């Protein structure tokens, strides 16, 4: 993965940590017009799982809707992450001040 993709993922994770769905959506829309190659499969997987880990329900729901934009082969390769994401959402994250189990 190149530095450009790493920077994108870093920015997305930062917005997820801030629970800033509106700015995340704007950033995603801006990236759609980018000229550089973006590894969407990898970025989506890492961002989705991070949102699940951080218990960002609104962001997770929005990202599930984005999943329909992927081609069928990519969907087959990524679909198992949703079960893991649901598992992460039910776990207690020690970095958050919540009482979920």
Rosetta blueprint (number, residue, H / E / L):
1 X L
2 X L
3 X H
4 X H
5 X H
6 X H
7 X H
8 X H
9 X H
10 X H
11 X H
12 X H
13 X H
14 X H
15 X H
16 X H
17 X H
18 X L
19 X L
20 X L
21 X H
22 X H
23 X H
24 X H
25 X H
26 X H
27 X H
28 X H
29 X H
30 X H
31 X H
32 X L
33 X L
34 X L
35 X L
36 X L
37 X L
38 X L
39 X L
40 X H
41 X H
42 X H
43 X H
44 X H
45 X H
46 X H
47 X H
48 X H
49 X H
50 X H
51 X H
52 X H
53 X H
54 X L
55 X L
56 X L
57 X H
58 X H
59 X H
60 X H
61 X H
62 X H
63 X H
64 X H
65 X H
66 X H
67 X H
68 X H
69 X H
70 X L
71 X L
72 X H
73 X H
74 X H
75 X H
76 X H
77 X H
78 X H
79 X L
80 X L
81 X H
82 X H
83 X H
84 X H
85 X H
86 X H
87 X H
88 X H
89 X H
90 X H
91 X L
92 X L
93 X L
94 X L
95 X L
96 X L
97 X L
98 X L
99 X L
100 X L
101 X L
